[in-house]
Amino acid sequence: MSLPVIKRPHYHHLIAWMADKPDHIVMTADLTGSCEADGFRDTYPDRYFSMGMAEQNMISAAGAMAREGFFPYIHTFAVFLTRRVYDQVAMSVAYPNVPVRLMGFLPGITTPGGVTHQAIDDIALMRALPNMTVLTCADATQVEAVMDATEAIEGPVYIRMLRGEVVRIFPEGTAFPLDALPILRKDKGAKILLLTEGICTEYGITATQSASLQDVPLIHANVAAIKPFPEHALHNLLDGITDIVVAENHSVIGGLGSLVCECIASHGLPIRVRRLGLQDVFAHGASRAYLAHELGFDADGIENALCETVSRTACGGLDMRREAVHSDAKAEGL
């Protein structure tokens, strides 16, 4: 199945969504165009704040403005919102539980910029903070819906955002699933559950449509809410399940796979969990397609893991969508 590709969905949605919200502001740290906030800057200059290359100061200022009744939407790269400003996020945003929305672009390996720009541990860091909600977008629909979801959340929110050319998986207008696990495939008699977040959801769709898995009963669900995690929705899918495969654009340490293992262990369930992601390694400078394949969580990697789970030999060789590393939509470039 060929999925439609939407160019810069956040850029267009941000302008329209902010039109009737005078107390909502945008802050950037010298990455305005790279985070698709340049249209907002030009449309609503009185609500746009360029804070320069001073992310710690930006977070402290956002916390102060949130205390005064504003709703700051911070736009910068995910790695700068987590590692670089972790203390400020903890003390100025999470501890006072103020409504700062941290929009982290280029999560994981969605940039060829190398380890300095690849946020491979952001889920682990942010879900460890009390009061922090953690969300992750898998497609253009979730990119467009996630800000509506933040309106119902009183405290801070961290969002793994996608930019550039983004596939549309879910029907346009679908609400962001804060309390659910959207199902992409559900076969009767399934013994395997595939859970994917972010870009791995598209990879999972390609993998589960492969010829080698057409006759294998399985369930494929997308995870968009990391914290709070919809644990009840997970339990509703576990009847008859013996194996879970988790694919994430993140380190396997502290991310979605770790979260699923925590849920399974806390309930004493006899289910094996296999985690696909960065296996306690750094990535390096290369395209998304190259890195996802090298690290084993692209469609080939997911297909192989599922095949091995049902005691088959590794499969692989799928025809996957390939993005240009650089384009006018900044699919991967800085």
C-alpha positions as CSV (number, residue, x, y, z in Angstrom):
1,M,0.0,0.0,0.0
2,S,1.4,3.4,-1.0
3,L,0.9,6.1,1.6
4,P,0.3,9.7,0.7
5,V,3.1,12.1,1.6
6,I,2.3,15.5,3.0
7,K,4.8,18.4,2.7
8,R,5.4,20.4,5.9
9,P,2.2,19.6,7.7
10,H,3.2,21.4,10.9
11,Y,4.1,24.6,9.0
12,H,0.6,25.0,7.6
13,H,-1.3,23.6,10.6
14,L,0.5,25.9,13.1
15,I,-0.6,29.1,11.4
16,A,-4.3,28.1,11.2
17,W,-4.5,26.5,14.6
18,M,-3.0,29.6,16.4
19,A,-5.4,32.1,14.8
20,D,-7.9,32.3,17.7
21,K,-5.4,31.7,20.6
22,P,-3.9,35.1,21.6
23,D,-2.4,33.7,24.7
24,H,-0.4,31.0,22.8
25,I,3.1,31.9,21.8
26,V,6.0,30.4,19.9
27,M,9.7,30.5,21.0
28,T,12.6,29.3,18.8
29,A,16.3,29.1,19.3
30,D,17.8,30.1,16.0
31,L,16.1,27.2,14.2
32,T,12.8,28.9,13.1
33,G,12.7,27.7,9.5
34,S,14.2,24.3,10.4
35,C,11.3,23.7,12.8
36,E,8.7,25.0,10.4
37,A,7.8,28.0,12.6
38,D,8.8,30.7,10.0
39,G,5.2,30.9,8.8
40,F,4.0,31.6,12.3
41,R,6.7,34.2,12.8
42,D,5.6,36.1,9.6
43,T,1.9,35.8,10.4
44,Y,1.9,36.6,14.1
45,P,5.1,38.5,14.8
46,D,3.8,39.8,18.2
47,R,3.5,36.3,19.5
48,Y,6.8,35.1,18.2
49,F,10.0,35.2,20.3
50,S,13.4,34.4,18.8
51,M,15.6,33.6,21.8
52,G,18.9,33.0,19.9
53,M,21.2,30.1,20.5
54,A,20.5,30.1,24.2
55,E,18.2,27.2,24.9
56,Q,18.7,27.2,28.7
57,N,17.6,30.8,28.8
58,M,14.7,30.0,26.5
59,I,13.3,27.3,28.7
60,S,13.6,29.5,31.8
61,A,11.8,32.3,30.1
62,A,9.1,30.0,28.8
63,G,8.5,28.7,32.4
64,A,8.2,32.3,33.6
65,M,5.7,33.2,30.8
66,A,3.7,30.1,31.5
67,R,3.3,31.3,35.1
68,E,1.9,34.6,33.8
69,G,-0.9,32.8,31.8
70,F,0.7,32.2,28.4
71,F,1.1,28.9,26.7
72,P,4.6,28.7,25.1
73,Y,5.2,26.3,22.3
74,I,9.0,25.8,22.1
75,H,10.4,24.8,18.7
76,T,13.9,23.4,18.4
77,F,15.6,20.1,17.8
78,A,14.8,17.3,20.2
79,V,18.4,16.8,21.3
80,F,18.6,20.5,22.4
81,L,15.3,20.2,24.3
82,T,16.5,17.3,26.4
83,R,20.2,16.8,26.9
84,R,21.2,20.5,26.6
85,V,18.5,22.0,28.9
86,Y,17.5,19.1,31.1
87,D,18.1,20.9,34.4
88,Q,16.1,24.0,33.2
89,V,13.2,21.7,32.0
90,A,13.2,19.9,35.3
91,M,13.3,23.0,37.5
92,S,11.6,25.7,35.5
93,V,8.9,23.6,33.7
94,A,8.3,20.1,35.2
95,Y,8.7,21.0,38.9
96,P,6.3,23.9,38.9
97,N,4.1,21.9,36.5
98,V,3.5,24.8,34.0
99,P,1.9,24.4,30.5
100,V,5.1,24.7,28.4
101,R,4.8,22.6,25.2
102,L,8.3,21.3,24.2
103,M,8.2,20.4,20.5
104,G,11.3,18.4,19.7
105,F,12.1,18.1,16.0
106,L,14.5,15.5,14.5
107,P,14.0,12.7,17.0
108,G,16.2,9.7,16.8
109,I,17.8,9.1,13.4
110,T,15.6,11.5,11.4
111,T,18.6,13.6,10.6
112,P,22.0,12.8,9.0
113,G,23.6,15.4,11.3
114,G,25.4,12.8,13.4
115,V,25.4,12.2,17.2
116,T,25.3,15.9,18.1
117,H,21.8,16.2,16.5
118,Q,20.3,12.8,17.0
119,A,18.0,12.5,20.0
120,I,18.3,8.8,20.7
121,D,17.6,9.0,24.5
122,D,14.9,11.8,24.7
123,I,12.0,9.4,25.6
124,A,14.1,7.9,28.5
125,L,15.0,11.4,29.8
126,M,11.6,13.0,29.5
127,R,9.5,10.2,30.9
128,A,11.7,10.2,34.0
129,L,10.5,13.7,34.9
130,P,7.5,14.0,37.2
131,N,4.5,15.9,35.7
132,M,5.9,15.5,32.2
133,T,3.6,14.2,29.4
134,V,5.5,12.5,26.5
135,L,3.9,12.1,23.1
136,T,5.3,10.9,19.8
137,C,4.0,11.5,16.2
138,A,3.9,8.8,13.6
139,D,2.4,10.6,10.6
140,A,1.0,13.9,9.3
141,T,-2.4,13.4,11.0
142,Q,-0.8,13.1,14.4
143,V,1.4,16.1,13.7
144,E,-1.7,18.1,12.9
145,A,-3.7,16.7,15.9
146,V,-1.1,16.8,18.7
147,M,-1.5,20.5,19.6
148,D,-5.3,19.9,20.1
149,A,-4.3,17.1,22.4
150,T,-2.1,19.4,24.5
151,E,-5.1,21.7,25.2
152,A,-6.5,19.1,27.6
153,I,-3.2,18.7,29.5
154,E,-2.6,21.1,32.4
155,G,1.2,20.6,32.8
156,P,4.2,20.4,30.5
157,V,4.2,18.3,27.4
158,Y,7.2,16.9,25.4
159,I,6.4,16.0,21.7
160,R,8.6,14.1,19.3
161,M,7.7,16.0,16.1
162,L,8.1,15.1,12.4
163,R,8.8,17.7,9.8
164,G,9.4,18.0,6.0
165,E,7.8,15.3,3.9
166,V,5.6,13.2,6.3
167,V,3.4,10.2,5.3
168,R,-0.3,10.2,6.2
169,I,-1.2,6.9,7.8
170,F,-4.4,7.8,9.7
171,P,-7.4,9.5,8.2
172,E,-7.1,13.3,8.2
173,G,-8.9,14.8,11.2
174,T,-8.4,11.8,13.5
175,A,-7.9,12.9,17.1
176,F,-4.5,12.3,18.7
177,P,-4.8,9.0,20.6
178,L,-3.9,10.0,24.2
179,D,-5.8,7.0,25.7
180,A,-5.6,4.4,23.0
181,L,-3.4,2.3,20.8
182,P,-4.5,2.8,17.2
183,I,-4.8,-0.6,15.4
184,L,-3.3,-0.9,11.9
185,R,-3.7,-4.7,11.6
186,K,-5.6,-7.2,13.8
187,D,-5.9,-10.8,12.8
188,K,-8.0,-13.4,14.6
189,G,-5.9,-15.9,16.6
190,A,-2.9,-13.6,16.7
191,K,0.0,-14.6,18.9
192,I,2.3,-11.8,18.0
193,L,1.8,-8.1,18.9
194,L,3.9,-5.5,17.0
195,L,4.1,-2.1,18.7
196,T,5.6,0.8,16.9
197,E,6.2,4.5,17.5
198,G,7.1,7.4,15.3
199,I,8.7,6.6,11.9
200,C,8.8,2.9,12.8
201,T,5.0,2.8,12.3
202,E,5.4,3.3,8.6
203,Y,8.1,0.6,8.6
204,G,5.8,-1.7,10.5
205,I,3.1,-1.3,7.9
206,T,5.5,-2.2,5.1
207,A,6.8,-5.2,7.0
208,T,3.4,-6.6,8.0
209,Q,2.3,-6.4,4.3
210,S,5.2,-8.5,3.1
211,A,4.5,-11.8,1.4
212,S,6.2,-13.7,4.2
213,L,3.8,-12.4,6.8
214,Q,0.6,-12.3,4.9
215,D,-0.6,-15.6,6.4
216,V,0.9,-15.0,9.9
217,P,-1.8,-13.8,12.3
218,L,-0.6,-10.8,14.2
219,I,-1.6,-7.4,15.6
220,H,0.1,-4.2,14.7
221,A,-0.6,-1.1,16.9
222,N,0.8,2.4,17.0
223,V,1.9,3.9,20.3
224,A,1.6,7.7,20.4
225,A,1.2,8.4,24.1
226,I,4.4,7.3,25.9
227,K,3.5,9.0,29.3
228,P,0.9,8.5,30.6
229,F,0.9,5.2,28.7
230,P,-2.5,3.6,27.9
231,E,-1.8,0.4,29.8
232,H,-5.4,-0.7,29.7
233,A,-5.4,-0.5,25.9
234,L,-2.3,-2.7,25.8
235,H,-4.0,-5.3,28.1
236,N,-7.0,-5.4,25.8
237,L,-4.7,-6.6,23.0
238,L,-2.9,-9.3,25.0
239,D,-5.4,-12.2,24.9
240,G,-3.6,-15.1,23.3
241,I,-0.4,-13.1,22.7
242,T,2.9,-14.9,23.5
243,D,5.3,-12.5,21.9
244,I,5.6,-8.7,21.6
245,V,8.0,-7.0,19.1
246,V,8.6,-3.3,19.8
247,A,10.2,-1.1,17.2
248,E,11.3,2.4,18.1
249,N,13.4,5.2,16.7
250,H,15.3,5.4,20.1
251,S,17.7,3.6,22.3
252,V,16.3,0.3,23.6
253,I,17.3,1.5,27.0
254,G,14.6,3.5,28.7
255,G,12.4,3.9,25.6
256,L,9.1,2.3,24.5
257,G,10.5,-1.2,24.7
258,S,11.6,-0.7,28.3
259,L,8.2,0.8,29.1
260,V,6.4,-2.3,27.6
261,C,8.7,-4.6,29.6
262,E,7.8,-2.7,32.8
263,C,4.1,-3.2,32.1
264,I,4.5,-6.9,31.3
265,A,6.7,-7.5,34.4
266,S,4.5,-5.5,36.8
267,H,1.6,-7.8,35.9
268,G,3.6,-11.0,35.9
269,L,2.6,-11.9,32.4
270,P,4.4,-14.8,30.6
271,I,5.1,-12.8,27.4
272,R,8.4,-12.5,25.6
273,V,9.4,-9.0,24.5
274,R,11.9,-8.2,21.7
275,R,13.1,-4.7,21.4
276,L,14.2,-3.2,18.1
277,G,16.0,0.2,18.2
278,L,19.5,1.5,18.9
279,Q,21.1,-1.4,20.9
280,D,23.1,0.7,23.4
281,V,25.1,2.4,20.6
282,F,25.3,5.9,19.1
283,A,24.3,6.4,15.5
284,H,26.4,8.4,13.0
285,G,26.0,10.8,10.1
286,A,24.0,9.1,7.3
287,S,20.5,9.1,5.8
288,R,17.5,7.9,7.7
289,A,17.0,4.9,5.4
290,Y,20.6,3.8,5.8
291,L,20.7,4.2,9.5
292,A,17.3,2.5,10.2
293,H,18.5,-0.5,8.1
294,E,21.9,-0.6,9.7
295,L,20.4,-0.4,13.2
296,G,17.8,-3.1,12.4
297,F,14.5,-1.3,12.8
298,D,13.5,-0.5,9.3
299,A,10.8,-2.6,7.5
300,D,13.4,-5.3,6.7
301,G,14.5,-5.4,10.4
302,I,10.9,-5.6,11.6
303,E,10.0,-8.3,9.1
304,N,13.0,-10.3,10.1
305,A,12.1,-10.0,13.8
306,L,8.6,-11.1,13.2
307,C,9.6,-14.0,11.0
308,E,12.2,-15.2,13.6
309,T,9.5,-14.9,16.3
310,V,7.4,-17.5,14.4
311,S,10.5,-19.7,13.9
312,R,11.1,-18.8,10.3
313,T,14.4,-17.8,8.8
314,A,15.1,-14.1,8.3
315,C,13.2,-12.6,5.4
316,G,14.1,-9.1,4.2
317,G,14.5,-7.4,0.8
318,L,11.3,-5.3,1.0
319,D,10.7,-2.4,-1.4
320,M,10.5,0.5,1.0
321,R,9.8,4.2,0.4
322,R,13.0,6.2,0.2
323,E,13.2,9.9,1.0
324,A,15.7,12.3,-0.5
325,V,18.2,13.3,2.1
326,H,17.9,16.9,1.2
327,S,14.8,18.6,-0.4
328,D,12.9,21.8,-0.4
329,A,10.8,20.3,2.5
330,K,13.9,19.6,4.6
331,A,13.1,15.9,5.0
332,E,16.3,15.2,6.8
333,G,18.8,18.0,6.3
334,L,19.5,20.5,9.2
